[in-house]
Amino acid sequence: MARPTFQVTEQLSEKVKTMASVGVRQDQIAKVLGVTPKTLRKHFRQQLDLGAIEANVDVANACYRMATSGTNISATIFWLKVRAGWRENAPAVEGEKNSNSQMPGMTVTKKAEPKPLA
């Protein structure tokens, strides 16, 4: 006797998208639904792809809001290190800390002037 055809519902689509968005592996999602990973990918490709992307966007937006609020210094420092390339205690070319910096321990480095060719 043939196996019954898998039926996709809106509720299952949301469940798959939610599980994918929080990092549940595809083989685990398939197990929850009682299908093979191949069947999961066949019927829920878009939910699997978009779930993780949309979750990353939500987290990035939350981090950005915290970093720019002025009330979460850790988020601000994280953003500057990751997105702006800042480093803590980077050796300054002239050995000076930026006196205008509002962030203790952060050093803005000046690029070394190129040496003229002889």
Phi, psi and omega per residue, in radians:
M1 nan 2.399 -3.094
A2 -1.331 2.591 3.091
R3 -1.223 2.463 3.129
P4 -1.123 2.595 3.133
T5 -1.168 2.387 3.139
F6 -1.235 2.296 -3.134
Q7 -1.870 2.140 3.109
V8 -1.531 2.309 3.068
T9 -2.120 2.855 3.099
E10 -1.075 -0.670 3.138
Q11 -1.112 -0.762 3.106
L12 -1.149 -0.673 3.129
S13 -1.059 -0.794 3.121
E14 -1.141 -0.683 3.141
K15 -1.099 -0.778 3.127
V16 -1.110 -0.788 -3.126
K17 -1.082 -0.729 3.135
T18 -1.127 -0.805 3.141
M19 -1.114 -0.711 3.114
A20 -1.136 -0.622 -3.090
S21 -1.200 -0.447 3.131
V22 -1.739 0.129 2.999
G23 1.643 0.243 3.087
V24 -1.218 2.320 -3.110
R25 -1.171 2.657 -3.101
Q26 -1.060 -0.669 3.133
D27 -1.136 -0.553 3.111
Q28 -1.300 -0.701 3.086
I29 -1.072 -0.778 3.131
A30 -1.031 -0.713 3.138
K31 -1.102 -0.734 3.113
V32 -1.053 -0.707 -3.115
L33 -1.423 -0.239 -3.121
G34 1.337 0.553 3.118
V35 -2.225 2.998 3.060
T36 -1.425 2.750 3.074
P37 -1.004 -0.591 3.120
K38 -1.123 -0.760 3.104
T39 -1.132 -0.708 3.095
L40 -0.996 -0.875 -3.116
R41 -1.138 -0.618 -3.134
K42 -1.107 -0.742 -3.028
H43 -1.682 -0.340 -3.024
F44 -2.250 0.502 -3.093
R45 -0.953 -0.832 -3.088
Q46 -1.127 -0.736 -3.138
Q47 -1.142 -0.671 3.123
L48 -1.137 -0.749 -3.121
D49 -1.249 -0.832 -3.047
L50 -1.315 -0.527 -3.121
G51 -0.987 -0.863 -3.125
A52 -1.196 -0.697 -3.132
I53 -1.116 -0.833 -3.109
E54 -1.146 -0.611 3.086
A55 -1.131 -0.746 3.112
N56 -1.091 -0.682 3.110
V57 -1.127 -0.763 3.131
D58 -1.066 -0.765 -3.137
V59 -1.177 -0.728 3.116
A60 -1.083 -0.720 3.102
N61 -1.107 -0.750 3.128
A62 -1.105 -0.755 3.121
C63 -1.098 -0.747 3.131
Y64 -1.084 -0.784 3.123
R65 -1.076 -0.729 3.123
M66 -1.164 -0.716 -3.090
A67 -1.171 -0.588 -3.087
T68 -1.665 -0.033 -3.121
S69 -1.300 -0.415 -3.085
G70 1.450 -0.004 -3.117
T71 -1.914 -0.182 -3.112
N72 -2.119 1.520 -3.064
I73 -1.091 -0.588 3.132
S74 -1.107 -0.749 3.119
A75 -1.152 -0.661 3.123
T76 -1.111 -0.801 3.130
I77 -1.123 -0.761 3.112
F78 -1.011 -0.822 -3.121
W79 -1.060 -0.783 -3.118
L80 -1.141 -0.671 3.124
K81 -1.189 -0.813 -3.037
V82 -1.396 -0.790 -3.030
R83 -1.623 -0.549 -3.074
A84 -1.819 -0.055 3.078
G85 1.332 0.285 3.112
W86 -1.268 2.691 3.070
R87 -2.326 2.627 3.066
E88 -1.361 2.414 3.049
N89 0.857 0.719 3.067
A90 -1.214 2.386 -3.137
P91 -1.146 2.119 3.121
A92 -1.340 2.568 -3.129
V93 -1.058 -0.723 -3.116
E94 -1.734 0.094 3.095
G95 1.255 0.389 -3.110
E96 -1.995 2.495 2.988
K97 -1.496 2.623 3.118
N98 -1.286 1.965 -3.103
S99 -1.223 -0.288 3.127
N100 -1.485 -0.157 -3.091
S101 -1.143 2.342 3.089
Q102 -1.674 0.090 -3.077
M103 -2.062 1.893 -3.125
P104 -1.049 2.447 3.091
G105 1.489 -0.124 -3.135
M106 -1.706 2.371 -3.134
T107 -2.078 2.292 3.046
V108 -1.711 2.128 -3.088
T109 -1.668 2.539 3.056
K110 -1.681 2.476 3.098
K111 -1.263 2.461 3.105
A112 -1.162 2.447 3.099
E113 -1.219 2.382 3.113
P114 -1.175 2.469 3.133
K115 -1.365 2.353 3.139
P116 -1.178 2.547 3.072
L117 -1.285 2.472 -3.071
A118 -1.096 nan nan
